[in-house]
Amino acid sequence: MTYIIDRFEGSFAVCEQENGSFITIPRFHLPKEAKEGDCIQYIDNTYTINEDETSARSIRIQEKLNSLWED
C-alpha cells in the first residue's frame, strides 16, 4: 500500500491513500526523516519512504505549477 503524507497533526501523520481517502498514522511508525509530500509504502509491517515516487511526484507538481505561469 502506498500513501502520501499530507500533513502532520500532533503525533499523527494524515496520509492520503491511493483511493483518495485519508488515514492517520502514528508519527513514531514513520521514518524520522519523513516529511509532508513524501510517498511512503507499507511493506512487511514497516513504513519506508519511496524516494523515486516522491521525486517523480514533485517533478509532476512543479511542471503543473510552471504551466500555470507560462504565456
Predicted model as a PDB file, atoms N, CA, C, CB and O in Angstrom, pLDDT in the B-factor column:
MODEL        1                                                                  
ATOM      1  N   MET A   1       0.853  -1.173   0.000  1.00 85.00           N  
ATOM      2  CA  MET A   1       0.000   0.000   0.000  1.00 85.00           C  
ATOM      3  C   MET A   1       0.896   1.233   0.000  1.00 85.00           C  
ATOM      4  CB  MET A   1      -0.969   0.000   1.226  1.00 85.00           C  
ATOM      5  O   MET A   1       1.914   1.267   0.691  1.00 85.00           O  
ATOM      6  N   THR A   2       0.519   2.235  -0.769  1.00 91.00           N  
ATOM      7  CA  THR A   2       1.271   3.487  -0.858  1.00 91.00           C  
ATOM      8  C   THR A   2       0.418   4.630  -0.333  1.00 91.00           C  
ATOM      9  CB  THR A   2       1.718   3.767  -2.316  1.00 91.00           C  
ATOM     10  O   THR A   2      -0.791   4.677  -0.564  1.00 91.00           O  
ATOM     11  N   TYR A   3       1.054   5.540   0.369  1.00 97.00           N  
ATOM     12  CA  TYR A   3       0.385   6.718   0.936  1.00 97.00           C  
ATOM     13  C   TYR A   3       1.218   7.957   0.635  1.00 97.00           C  
ATOM     14  CB  TYR A   3       0.170   6.559   2.475  1.00 97.00           C  
ATOM     15  O   TYR A   3       2.418   7.867   0.376  1.00 97.00           O  
ATOM     16  N   ILE A   4       0.563   9.114   0.673  1.00 97.00           N  
ATOM     17  CA  ILE A   4       1.255  10.395   0.559  1.00 97.00           C  
ATOM     18  C   ILE A   4       0.997  11.156   1.851  1.00 97.00           C  
ATOM     19  CB  ILE A   4       0.772  11.215  -0.703  1.00 97.00           C  
ATOM     20  O   ILE A   4      -0.150  11.318   2.268  1.00 97.00           O  
ATOM     21  N   ILE A   5       2.072  11.622   2.483  1.00 98.00           N  
ATOM     22  CA  ILE A   5       1.905  12.384   3.717  1.00 98.00           C  
ATOM     23  C   ILE A   5       1.361  13.763   3.358  1.00 98.00           C  
ATOM     24  CB  ILE A   5       3.256  12.497   4.505  1.00 98.00           C  
ATOM     25  O   ILE A   5       2.036  14.555   2.700  1.00 98.00           O  
ATOM     26  N   ASP A   6       0.150  14.038   3.791  1.00 97.00           N  
ATOM     27  CA  ASP A   6      -0.498  15.319   3.524  1.00 97.00           C  
ATOM     28  C   ASP A   6      -0.057  16.369   4.536  1.00 97.00           C  
ATOM     29  CB  ASP A   6      -2.023  15.165   3.550  1.00 97.00           C  
ATOM     30  O   ASP A   6       0.273  17.498   4.173  1.00 97.00           O  
ATOM     31  N   ARG A   7      -0.057  15.983   5.812  1.00 98.00           N  
ATOM     32  CA  ARG A   7       0.304  16.929   6.871  1.00 98.00           C  
ATOM     33  C   ARG A   7       0.518  16.164   8.169  1.00 98.00           C  
ATOM     34  CB  ARG A   7      -0.795  18.021   7.050  1.00 98.00           C  
ATOM     35  O   ARG A   7       0.177  14.988   8.293  1.00 98.00           O  
ATOM     36  N   PHE A   8       1.094  16.874   9.125  1.00 98.00           N  
ATOM     37  CA  PHE A   8       1.259  16.325  10.468  1.00 98.00           C  
ATOM     38  C   PHE A   8       0.341  17.081  11.415  1.00 98.00           C  
ATOM     39  CB  PHE A   8       2.743  16.414  10.940  1.00 98.00           C  
ATOM     40  O   PHE A   8       0.249  18.308  11.365  1.00 98.00           O  
ATOM     41  N   GLU A   9      -0.322  16.350  12.259  1.00 98.00           N  
ATOM     42  CA  GLU A   9      -1.187  16.920  13.295  1.00 98.00           C  
ATOM     43  C   GLU A   9      -0.793  16.271  14.611  1.00 98.00           C  
ATOM     44  CB  GLU A   9      -2.719  16.694  12.976  1.00 98.00           C  
ATOM     45  O   GLU A   9      -1.158  15.132  14.901  1.00 98.00           O  
ATOM     46  N   GLY A  10      -0.039  17.027  15.398  1.00 97.00           N  
ATOM     47  CA  GLY A  10       0.429  16.479  16.664  1.00 97.00           C  
ATOM     48  C   GLY A  10       1.315  15.274  16.436  1.00 97.00           C  
ATOM     49  O   GLY A  10       2.315  15.354  15.723  1.00 97.00           O  
ATOM     50  N   SER A  11       0.952  14.168  17.036  1.00 97.00           N  
ATOM     51  CA  SER A  11       1.772  12.969  16.923  1.00 97.00           C  
ATOM     52  C   SER A  11       1.294  12.034  15.809  1.00 97.00           C  
ATOM     53  CB  SER A  11       1.779  12.231  18.240  1.00 97.00           C  
ATOM     54  O   SER A  11       1.631  10.850  15.804  1.00 97.00           O  
ATOM     55  N   PHE A  12       0.515  12.564  14.872  1.00 98.00           N  
ATOM     56  CA  PHE A  12      -0.004  11.756  13.770  1.00 98.00           C  
ATOM     57  C   PHE A  12       0.333  12.381  12.429  1.00 98.00           C  
ATOM     58  CB  PHE A  12      -1.513  11.581  13.898  1.00 98.00           C  
ATOM     59  O   PHE A  12       0.457  13.599  12.304  1.00 98.00           O  
ATOM     60  N   ALA A  13       0.478  11.519  11.428  1.00 98.00           N  
ATOM     61  CA  ALA A  13       0.608  11.953  10.042  1.00 98.00           C  
ATOM     62  C   ALA A  13      -0.735  11.673   9.373  1.00 98.00           C  
ATOM     63  CB  ALA A  13       1.803  11.215   9.298  1.00 98.00           C  
ATOM     64  O   ALA A  13      -1.258  10.562   9.461  1.00 98.00           O  
ATOM     65  N   VAL A  14      -1.285  12.671   8.711  1.00 98.00           N  
ATOM     66  CA  VAL A  14      -2.511  12.493   7.935  1.00 98.00           C  
ATOM     67  C   VAL A  14      -2.052  12.156   6.517  1.00 98.00           C  
ATOM     68  CB  VAL A  14      -3.450  13.793   7.973  1.00 98.00           C  
ATOM     69  O   VAL A  14      -1.367  12.948   5.870  1.00 98.00           O  
ATOM     70  N   CYS A  15      -2.437  10.980   6.050  1.00 98.00           N  
ATOM     71  CA  CYS A  15      -1.929  10.471   4.779  1.00 98.00           C  
ATOM     72  C   CYS A  15      -3.070  10.158   3.817  1.00 98.00           C  
ATOM     73  CB  CYS A  15      -1.076   9.220   5.008  1.00 98.00           C  
ATOM     74  O   CYS A  15      -4.123   9.651   4.203  1.00 98.00           O  
ATOM     75  N   GLU A  16      -2.820  10.481   2.549  1.00 97.00           N  
ATOM     76  CA  GLU A  16      -3.787  10.163   1.509  1.00 97.00           C  
ATOM     77  C   GLU A  16      -3.498   8.770   0.975  1.00 97.00           C  
ATOM     78  CB  GLU A  16      -3.747  11.213   0.367  1.00 97.00           C  
ATOM     79  O   GLU A  16      -2.355   8.428   0.669  1.00 97.00           O  
ATOM     80  N   GLN A  17      -4.554   7.974   0.869  1.00 95.00           N  
ATOM     81  CA  GLN A  17      -4.429   6.630   0.327  1.00 95.00           C  
ATOM     82  C   GLN A  17      -4.569   6.677  -1.186  1.00 95.00           C  
ATOM     83  CB  GLN A  17      -5.481   5.686   0.944  1.00 95.00           C  
ATOM     84  O   GLN A  17      -4.931   7.711  -1.747  1.00 95.00           O  
ATOM     85  N   GLU A  18      -4.292   5.585  -1.834  1.00 92.00           N  
ATOM     86  CA  GLU A  18      -4.383   5.504  -3.290  1.00 92.00           C  
ATOM     87  C   GLU A  18      -5.785   5.787  -3.799  1.00 92.00           C  
ATOM     88  CB  GLU A  18      -3.941   4.143  -3.761  1.00 92.00           C  
ATOM     89  O   GLU A  18      -5.947   6.266  -4.921  1.00 92.00           O  
ATOM     90  N   ASN A  19      -6.803   5.498  -2.994  1.00 94.00           N  
ATOM     91  CA  ASN A  19      -8.191   5.715  -3.421  1.00 94.00           C  
ATOM     92  C   ASN A  19      -8.688   7.129  -3.119  1.00 94.00           C  
ATOM     93  CB  ASN A  19      -9.100   4.706  -2.746  1.00 94.00           C  
ATOM     94  O   ASN A  19      -9.852   7.442  -3.371  1.00 94.00           O  
ATOM     95  N   GLY A  20      -7.808   7.993  -2.576  1.00 95.00           N  
ATOM     96  CA  GLY A  20      -8.179   9.376  -2.305  1.00 95.00           C  
ATOM     97  C   GLY A  20      -8.687   9.627  -0.899  1.00 95.00           C  
ATOM     98  O   GLY A  20      -8.857  10.782  -0.510  1.00 95.00           O  
ATOM     99  N   SER A  21      -8.930   8.595  -0.137  1.00 97.00           N  
ATOM    100  CA  SER A  21      -9.368   8.789   1.246  1.00 97.00           C  
ATOM    101  C   SER A  21      -8.144   9.028   2.129  1.00 97.00           C  
ATOM    102  CB  SER A  21     -10.185   7.558   1.754  1.00 97.00           C  
ATOM    103  O   SER A  21      -7.007   8.830   1.702  1.00 97.00           O  
ATOM    104  N   PHE A  22      -8.395   9.455   3.358  1.00 98.00           N  
ATOM    105  CA  PHE A  22      -7.308   9.789   4.273  1.00 98.00           C  
ATOM    106  C   PHE A  22      -7.318   8.889   5.491  1.00 98.00           C  
ATOM    107  CB  PHE A  22      -7.402  11.241   4.702  1.00 98.00           C  
ATOM    108  O   PHE A  22      -8.371   8.455   5.957  1.00 98.00           O  
ATOM    109  N   ILE A  23      -6.121   8.618   5.997  1.00 97.00           N  
ATOM    110  CA  ILE A  23      -5.962   7.874   7.245  1.00 97.00           C  
ATOM    111  C   ILE A  23      -4.934   8.610   8.094  1.00 97.00           C  
ATOM    112  CB  ILE A  23      -5.525   6.385   6.981  1.00 97.00           C  
ATOM    113  O   ILE A  23      -4.166   9.430   7.590  1.00 97.00           O  
ATOM    114  N   THR A  24      -4.929   8.310   9.382  1.00 98.00           N  
ATOM    115  CA  THR A  24      -3.890   8.852  10.255  1.00 98.00           C  
ATOM    116  C   THR A  24      -2.969   7.703  10.668  1.00 98.00           C  
ATOM    117  CB  THR A  24      -4.513   9.561  11.515  1.00 98.00           C  
ATOM    118  O   THR A  24      -3.409   6.590  10.957  1.00 98.00           O  
ATOM    119  N   ILE A  25      -1.691   8.017  10.682  1.00 97.00           N  
ATOM    120  CA  ILE A  25      -0.670   7.047  11.059  1.00 97.00           C  
ATOM    121  C   ILE A  25       0.131   7.664  12.197  1.00 97.00           C  
ATOM    122  CB  ILE A  25       0.255   6.664   9.837  1.00 97.00           C  
ATOM    123  O   ILE A  25       0.586   8.802  12.073  1.00 97.00           O  
ATOM    124  N   PRO A  26       0.316   6.955  13.292  1.00 98.00           N  
ATOM    125  CA  PRO A  26       1.155   7.499  14.361  1.00 98.00           C  
ATOM    126  C   PRO A  26       2.547   7.852  13.815  1.00 98.00           C  
ATOM    127  CB  PRO A  26       1.271   6.482  15.533  1.00 98.00           C  
ATOM    128  O   PRO A  26       3.181   7.056  13.121  1.00 98.00           O  
ATOM    129  N   ARG A  27       2.991   9.036  14.139  1.00 97.00           N  
ATOM    130  CA  ARG A  27       4.254   9.548  13.593  1.00 97.00           C  
ATOM    131  C   ARG A  27       5.438   8.640  13.933  1.00 97.00           C  
ATOM    132  CB  ARG A  27       4.518  10.956  14.120  1.00 97.00           C  
ATOM    133  O   ARG A  27       6.374   8.521  13.143  1.00 97.00           O  
ATOM    134  N   PHE A  28       5.400   8.001  15.104  1.00 97.00           N  
ATOM    135  CA  PHE A  28       6.532   7.164  15.503  1.00 97.00           C  
ATOM    136  C   PHE A  28       6.680   5.918  14.629  1.00 97.00           C  
ATOM    137  CB  PHE A  28       6.380   6.752  16.952  1.00 97.00           C  
ATOM    138  O   PHE A  28       7.718   5.257  14.670  1.00 97.00           O  
ATOM    139  N   HIS A  29       5.647   5.586  13.833  1.00 97.00           N  
ATOM    140  CA  HIS A  29       5.750   4.454  12.907  1.00 97.00           C  
ATOM    141  C   HIS A  29       6.510   4.821  11.632  1.00 97.00           C  
ATOM    142  CB  HIS A  29       4.358   3.946  12.548  1.00 97.00           C  
ATOM    143  O   HIS A  29       6.990   3.942  10.917  1.00 97.00           O  
ATOM    144  N   LEU A  30       6.617   6.114  11.349  1.00 98.00           N  
ATOM    145  CA  LEU A  30       7.248   6.571  10.112  1.00 98.00           C  
ATOM    146  C   LEU A  30       8.743   6.787  10.311  1.00 98.00           C  
ATOM    147  CB  LEU A  30       6.589   7.866   9.621  1.00 98.00           C  
ATOM    148  O   LEU A  30       9.202   6.966  11.440  1.00 98.00           O  
ATOM    149  N   PRO A  31       9.507   6.772   9.212  1.00 97.00           N  
ATOM    150  CA  PRO A  31      10.924   7.121   9.329  1.00 97.00           C  
ATOM    151  C   PRO A  31      11.066   8.542   9.879  1.00 97.00           C  
ATOM    152  CB  PRO A  31      11.637   6.996   7.953  1.00 97.00           C  
ATOM    153  O   PRO A  31      10.244   9.407   9.577  1.00 97.00           O  
ATOM    154  N   LYS A  32      12.087   8.784  10.672  1.00 96.00           N  
ATOM    155  CA  LYS A  32      12.269  10.096  11.300  1.00 96.00           C  
ATOM    156  C   LYS A  32      12.392  11.220  10.288  1.00 96.00           C  
ATOM    157  CB  LYS A  32      13.492  10.080  12.178  1.00 96.00           C  
ATOM    158  O   LYS A  32      11.983  12.347  10.566  1.00 96.00           O  
ATOM    159  N   GLU A  33      12.949  10.932   9.114  1.00 97.00           N  
ATOM    160  CA  GLU A  33      13.149  11.969   8.100  1.00 97.00           C  
ATOM    161  C   GLU A  33      11.916  12.215   7.228  1.00 97.00           C  
ATOM    162  CB  GLU A  33      14.311  11.595   7.222  1.00 97.00           C  
ATOM    163  O   GLU A  33      11.961  13.064   6.338  1.00 97.00           O  
ATOM    164  N   ALA A  34      10.820  11.493   7.464  1.00 97.00           N  
ATOM    165  CA  ALA A  34       9.602  11.659   6.669  1.00 97.00           C  
ATOM    166  C   ALA A  34       9.067  13.080   6.816  1.00 97.00           C  
ATOM    167  CB  ALA A  34       8.527  10.634   7.094  1.00 97.00           C  
ATOM    168  O   ALA A  34       9.066  13.658   7.903  1.00 97.00           O  
ATOM    169  N   LYS A  35       8.608  13.629   5.673  1.00 97.00           N  
ATOM    170  CA  LYS A  35       8.080  14.993   5.680  1.00 97.00           C  
ATOM    171  C   LYS A  35       6.836  15.065   4.807  1.00 97.00           C  
ATOM    172  CB  LYS A  35       9.148  16.002   5.189  1.00 97.00           C  
ATOM    173  O   LYS A  35       6.526  14.127   4.072  1.00 97.00           O  
ATOM    174  N   GLU A  36       6.133  16.175   4.892  1.00 97.00           N  
ATOM    175  CA  GLU A  36       4.932  16.371   4.090  1.00 97.00           C  
ATOM    176  C   GLU A  36       5.277  16.241   2.609  1.00 97.00           C  
ATOM    177  CB  GLU A  36       4.292  17.749   4.384  1.00 97.00           C  
ATOM    178  O   GLU A  36       6.294  16.760   2.147  1.00 97.00           O  
ATOM    179  N   GLY A  37       4.423  15.547   1.880  1.00 96.00           N  
ATOM    180  CA  GLY A  37       4.634  15.343   0.456  1.00 96.00           C  
ATOM    181  C   GLY A  37       5.361  14.057   0.119  1.00 96.00           C  
ATOM    182  O   GLY A  37       5.380  13.651  -1.043  1.00 96.00           O  
ATOM    183  N   ASP A  38       5.957  13.406   1.100  1.00 97.00           N  
ATOM    184  CA  ASP A  38       6.659  12.152   0.842  1.00 97.00           C  
ATOM    185  C   ASP A  38       5.668  11.041   0.530  1.00 97.00           C  
ATOM    186  CB  ASP A  38       7.533  11.763   2.044  1.00 97.00           C  
ATOM    187  O   ASP A  38       4.583  10.972   1.108  1.00 97.00           O  
ATOM    188  N   CYS A  39       6.061  10.179  -0.394  1.00 97.00           N  
ATOM    189  CA  CYS A  39       5.307   8.967  -0.678  1.00 97.00           C  
ATOM    190  C   CYS A  39       5.898   7.872   0.194  1.00 97.00           C  
ATOM    191  CB  CYS A  39       5.356   8.586  -2.210  1.00 97.00           C  
ATOM    192  O   CYS A  39       7.108   7.641   0.185  1.00 97.00           O  
ATOM    193  N   ILE A  40       5.053   7.213   0.932  1.00 97.00           N  
ATOM    194  CA  ILE A  40       5.526   6.147   1.805  1.00 97.00           C  
ATOM    195  C   ILE A  40       4.835   4.846   1.435  1.00 97.00           C  
ATOM    196  CB  ILE A  40       5.276   6.496   3.289  1.00 97.00           C  
ATOM    197  O   ILE A  40       3.721   4.835   0.912  1.00 97.00           O  
ATOM    198  N   GLN A  41       5.521   3.760   1.718  1.00 96.00           N  
ATOM    199  CA  GLN A  41       4.986   2.435   1.444  1.00 96.00           C  
ATOM    200  C   GLN A  41       4.944   1.642   2.735  1.00 96.00           C  
ATOM    201  CB  GLN A  41       5.829   1.702   0.376  1.00 96.00           C  
ATOM    202  O   GLN A  41       5.795   1.802   3.611  1.00 96.00           O  
ATOM    203  N   TYR A  42       3.957   0.797   2.837  1.00 95.00           N  
ATOM    204  CA  TYR A  42       3.837  -0.105   3.980  1.00 95.00           C  
ATOM    205  C   TYR A  42       4.091  -1.511   3.468  1.00 95.00           C  
ATOM    206  CB  TYR A  42       2.426   0.009   4.673  1.00 95.00           C  
ATOM    207  O   TYR A  42       3.248  -2.119   2.809  1.00 95.00           O  
ATOM    208  N   ILE A  43       5.281  -2.011   3.790  1.00 94.00           N  
ATOM    209  CA  ILE A  43       5.683  -3.342   3.335  1.00 94.00           C  
ATOM    210  C   ILE A  43       6.281  -4.091   4.526  1.00 94.00           C  
ATOM    211  CB  ILE A  43       6.710  -3.256   2.144  1.00 94.00           C  
ATOM    212  O   ILE A  43       7.122  -3.561   5.252  1.00 94.00           O  
ATOM    213  N   ASP A  44       5.838  -5.310   4.709  1.00 94.00           N  
ATOM    214  CA  ASP A  44       6.351  -6.156   5.799  1.00 94.00           C  
ATOM    215  C   ASP A  44       6.289  -5.459   7.154  1.00 94.00           C  
ATOM    216  CB  ASP A  44       7.786  -6.569   5.507  1.00 94.00           C  
ATOM    217  O   ASP A  44       7.254  -5.476   7.919  1.00 94.00           O  
ATOM    218  N   ASN A  45       5.134  -4.843   7.440  1.00 94.00           N  
ATOM    219  CA  ASN A  45       4.890  -4.173   8.722  1.00 94.00           C  
ATOM    220  C   ASN A  45       5.810  -2.983   8.983  1.00 94.00           C  
ATOM    221  CB  ASN A  45       5.041  -5.160   9.837  1.00 94.00           C  
ATOM    222  O   ASN A  45       6.030  -2.611  10.136  1.00 94.00           O  
ATOM    223  N   THR A  46       6.351  -2.383   7.915  1.00 96.00           N  
ATOM    224  CA  THR A  46       7.257  -1.247   8.057  1.00 96.00           C  
ATOM    225  C   THR A  46       6.917  -0.178   7.028  1.00 96.00           C  
ATOM    226  CB  THR A  46       8.725  -1.695   7.904  1.00 96.00           C  
ATOM    227  O   THR A  46       6.649  -0.480   5.865  1.00 96.00           O  
ATOM    228  N   TYR A  47       6.933   1.068   7.469  1.00 97.00           N  
ATOM    229  CA  TYR A  47       6.754   2.195   6.561  1.00 97.00           C  
ATOM    230  C   TYR A  47       8.121   2.668   6.089  1.00 97.00           C  
ATOM    231  CB  TYR A  47       5.973   3.351   7.246  1.00 97.00           C  
ATOM    232  O   TYR A  47       9.024   2.884   6.897  1.00 97.00           O  
ATOM    233  N   THR A  48       8.269   2.828   4.777  1.00 97.00           N  
ATOM    234  CA  THR A  48       9.503   3.354   4.203  1.00 97.00           C  
ATOM    235  C   THR A  48       9.150   4.452   3.201  1.00 97.00           C  
ATOM    236  CB  THR A  48      10.334   2.220   3.520  1.00 97.00           C  
ATOM    237  O   THR A  48       8.060   4.459   2.630  1.00 97.00           O  
ATOM    238  N   ILE A  49      10.077   5.367   2.997  1.00 97.00           N  
ATOM    239  CA  ILE A  49       9.881   6.427   2.018  1.00 97.00           C  
ATOM    240  C   ILE A  49      10.245   5.884   0.644  1.00 97.00           C  
ATOM    241  CB  ILE A  49      10.731   7.689   2.367  1.00 97.00           C  
ATOM    242  O   ILE A  49      11.318   5.308   0.462  1.00 97.00           O  
ATOM    243  N   ASN A  50       9.354   6.067  -0.319  1.00 97.00           N  
ATOM    244  CA  ASN A  50       9.632   5.695  -1.700  1.00 97.00           C  
ATOM    245  C   ASN A  50      10.245   6.926  -2.369  1.00 97.00           C  
ATOM    246  CB  ASN A  50       8.322   5.203  -2.455  1.00 97.00           C  
ATOM    247  O   ASN A  50       9.527   7.788  -2.875  1.00 97.00           O  
ATOM    248  N   GLU A  51      11.566   6.999  -2.367  1.00 96.00           N  
ATOM    249  CA  GLU A  51      12.281   8.172  -2.877  1.00 96.00           C  
ATOM    250  C   GLU A  51      11.985   8.422  -4.354  1.00 96.00           C  
ATOM    251  CB  GLU A  51      13.783   8.000  -2.674  1.00 96.00           C  
ATOM    252  O   GLU A  51      11.817   9.569  -4.768  1.00 96.00           O  
ATOM    253  N   ASP A  52      11.921   7.354  -5.149  1.00 95.00           N  
ATOM    254  CA  ASP A  52      11.672   7.516  -6.585  1.00 95.00           C  
ATOM    255  C   ASP A  52      10.299   8.125  -6.850  1.00 95.00           C  
ATOM    256  CB  ASP A  52      11.788   6.169  -7.300  1.00 95.00           C  
ATOM    257  O   ASP A  52      10.171   9.056  -7.645  1.00 95.00           O  
ATOM    258  N   GLU A  53       9.275   7.600  -6.183  1.00 95.00           N  
ATOM    259  CA  GLU A  53       7.925   8.119  -6.395  1.00 95.00           C  
ATOM    260  C   GLU A  53       7.787   9.530  -5.829  1.00 95.00           C  
ATOM    261  CB  GLU A  53       6.888   7.189  -5.754  1.00 95.00           C  
ATOM    262  O   GLU A  53       7.105  10.366  -6.422  1.00 95.00           O  
ATOM    263  N   THR A  54       8.416   9.802  -4.704  1.00 95.00           N  
ATOM    264  CA  THR A  54       8.376  11.149  -4.128  1.00 95.00           C  
ATOM    265  C   THR A  54       8.992  12.146  -5.095  1.00 95.00           C  
ATOM    266  CB  THR A  54       9.114  11.191  -2.772  1.00 95.00           C  
ATOM    267  O   THR A  54       8.440  13.226  -5.310  1.00 95.00           O  
ATOM    268  N   SER A  55      10.127  11.795  -5.679  1.00 94.00           N  
ATOM    269  CA  SER A  55      10.808  12.673  -6.629  1.00 94.00           C  
ATOM    270  C   SER A  55       9.969  12.875  -7.893  1.00 94.00           C  
ATOM    271  CB  SER A  55      12.183  12.097  -6.994  1.00 94.00           C  
ATOM    272  O   SER A  55       9.819  14.001  -8.367  1.00 94.00           O  
ATOM    273  N   ALA A  56       9.428  11.790  -8.435  1.00 93.00           N  
ATOM    274  CA  ALA A  56       8.609  11.881  -9.642  1.00 93.00           C  
ATOM    275  C   ALA A  56       7.367  12.725  -9.386  1.00 93.00           C  
ATOM    276  CB  ALA A  56       8.208  10.480 -10.131  1.00 93.00           C  
ATOM    277  O   ALA A  56       6.972  13.520 -10.239  1.00 93.00           O  
ATOM    278  N   ARG A  57       6.762  12.565  -8.244  1.00 90.00           N  
ATOM    279  CA  ARG A  57       5.575  13.344  -7.895  1.00 90.00           C  
ATOM    280  C   ARG A  57       5.919  14.823  -7.775  1.00 90.00           C  
ATOM    281  CB  ARG A  57       4.961  12.834  -6.583  1.00 90.00           C  
ATOM    282  O   ARG A  57       5.163  15.679  -8.234  1.00 90.00           O  
ATOM    283  N   SER A  58       7.046  15.119  -7.165  1.00 91.00           N  
ATOM    284  CA  SER A  58       7.492  16.502  -7.015  1.00 91.00           C  
ATOM    285  C   SER A  58       7.723  17.153  -8.379  1.00 91.00           C  
ATOM    286  CB  SER A  58       8.777  16.561  -6.174  1.00 91.00           C  
ATOM    287  O   SER A  58       7.361  18.311  -8.586  1.00 91.00           O  
ATOM    288  N   ILE A  59       8.321  16.415  -9.301  1.00 93.00           N  
ATOM    289  CA  ILE A  59       8.565  16.935 -10.653  1.00 93.00           C  
ATOM    290  C   ILE A  59       7.248  17.199 -11.361  1.00 93.00           C  
ATOM    291  CB  ILE A  59       9.421  15.951 -11.475  1.00 93.00           C  
ATOM    292  O   ILE A  59       7.089  18.242 -11.996  1.00 93.00           O  
ATOM    293  N   ARG A  60       6.295  16.268 -11.265  1.00 92.00           N  
ATOM    294  CA  ARG A  60       4.983  16.458 -11.909  1.00 92.00           C  
ATOM    295  C   ARG A  60       4.281  17.695 -11.365  1.00 92.00           C  
ATOM    296  CB  ARG A  60       4.093  15.219 -11.702  1.00 92.00           C  
ATOM    297  O   ARG A  60       3.700  18.469 -12.125  1.00 92.00           O  
ATOM    298  N   ILE A  61       4.335  17.879 -10.062  1.00 90.00           N  
ATOM    299  CA  ILE A  61       3.679  19.040  -9.457  1.00 90.00           C  
ATOM    300  C   ILE A  61       4.351  20.323  -9.918  1.00 90.00           C  
ATOM    301  CB  ILE A  61       3.707  18.945  -7.920  1.00 90.00           C  
ATOM    302  O   ILE A  61       3.671  21.296 -10.242  1.00 90.00           O  
ATOM    303  N   GLN A  62       5.684  20.337  -9.951  1.00 92.00           N  
ATOM    304  CA  GLN A  62       6.403  21.538 -10.388  1.00 92.00           C  
ATOM    305  C   GLN A  62       6.090  21.856 -11.847  1.00 92.00           C  
ATOM    306  CB  GLN A  62       7.920  21.358 -10.199  1.00 92.00           C  
ATOM    307  O   GLN A  62       5.931  23.025 -12.198  1.00 92.00           O  
ATOM    308  N   GLU A  63       6.001  20.849 -12.696  1.00 93.00           N  
ATOM    309  CA  GLU A  63       5.661  21.068 -14.102  1.00 93.00           C  
ATOM    310  C   GLU A  63       4.260  21.655 -14.243  1.00 93.00           C  
ATOM    311  CB  GLU A  63       5.762  19.755 -14.885  1.00 93.00           C  
ATOM    312  O   GLU A  63       4.032  22.538 -15.069  1.00 93.00           O  
ATOM    313  N   LYS A  64       3.329  21.166 -13.439  1.00 91.00           N  
ATOM    314  CA  LYS A  64       1.970  21.720 -13.482  1.00 91.00           C  
ATOM    315  C   LYS A  64       1.959  23.176 -13.028  1.00 91.00           C  
ATOM    316  CB  LYS A  64       1.020  20.887 -12.601  1.00 91.00           C  
ATOM    317  O   LYS A  64       1.290  24.008 -13.641  1.00 91.00           O  
ATOM    318  N   LEU A  65       2.687  23.491 -11.972  1.00 91.00           N  
ATOM    319  CA  LEU A  65       2.762  24.874 -11.498  1.00 91.00           C  
ATOM    320  C   LEU A  65       3.397  25.774 -12.553  1.00 91.00           C  
ATOM    321  CB  LEU A  65       3.559  24.952 -10.187  1.00 91.00           C  
ATOM    322  O   LEU A  65       2.921  26.884 -12.793  1.00 91.00           O  
ATOM    323  N   ASN A  66       4.471  25.296 -13.181  1.00 91.00           N  
ATOM    324  CA  ASN A  66       5.134  26.080 -14.214  1.00 91.00           C  
ATOM    325  C   ASN A  66       4.207  26.368 -15.381  1.00 91.00           C  
ATOM    326  CB  ASN A  66       6.372  25.361 -14.705  1.00 91.00           C  
ATOM    327  O   ASN A  66       4.244  27.458 -15.952  1.00 91.00           O  
ATOM    328  N   SER A  67       3.373  25.394 -15.739  1.00 91.00           N  
ATOM    329  CA  SER A  67       2.457  25.580 -16.875  1.00 91.00           C  
ATOM    330  C   SER A  67       1.403  26.640 -16.565  1.00 91.00           C  
ATOM    331  CB  SER A  67       1.771  24.248 -17.237  1.00 91.00           C  
ATOM    332  O   SER A  67       0.862  27.253 -17.485  1.00 91.00           O  
ATOM    333  N   LEU A  68       1.106  26.862 -15.307  1.00 89.00           N  
ATOM    334  CA  LEU A  68       0.143  27.904 -14.943  1.00 89.00           C  
ATOM    335  C   LEU A  68       0.676  29.297 -15.217  1.00 89.00           C  
ATOM    336  CB  LEU A  68      -0.232  27.784 -13.483  1.00 89.00           C  
ATOM    337  O   LEU A  68      -0.098  30.221 -15.467  1.00 89.00           O  
ATOM    338  N   TRP A  69       2.002  29.455 -15.171  1.00 83.00           N  
ATOM    339  CA  TRP A  69       2.610  30.771 -15.310  1.00 83.00           C  
ATOM    340  C   TRP A  69       3.138  31.047 -16.708  1.00 83.00           C  
ATOM    341  CB  TRP A  69       3.720  30.918 -14.327  1.00 83.00           C  
ATOM    342  O   TRP A  69       3.633  32.141 -16.979  1.00 83.00           O  
ATOM    343  N   GLU A  70       3.037  30.067 -17.598  1.00 76.00           N  
ATOM    344  CA  GLU A  70       3.510  30.271 -18.974  1.00 76.00           C  
ATOM    345  C   GLU A  70       2.529  31.154 -19.733  1.00 76.00           C  
ATOM    346  CB  GLU A  70       3.690  28.914 -19.705  1.00 76.00           C  
ATOM    347  O   GLU A  70       1.327  31.153 -19.466  1.00 76.00           O  
ATOM    348  N   ASP A  71       3.066  31.903 -20.676  1.00 60.00           N  
ATOM    349  CA  ASP A  71       2.211  32.779 -21.514  1.00 60.00           C  
ATOM    350  C   ASP A  71       1.485  32.000 -22.564  1.00 60.00           C  
ATOM    351  CB  ASP A  71       3.035  33.866 -22.182  1.00 60.00           C  
ATOM    352  O   ASP A  71       0.731  32.576 -23.348  1.00 60.00           O  
TER     353      ASP A  71                                                      
ENDMDL                                                                          
END                                                                             
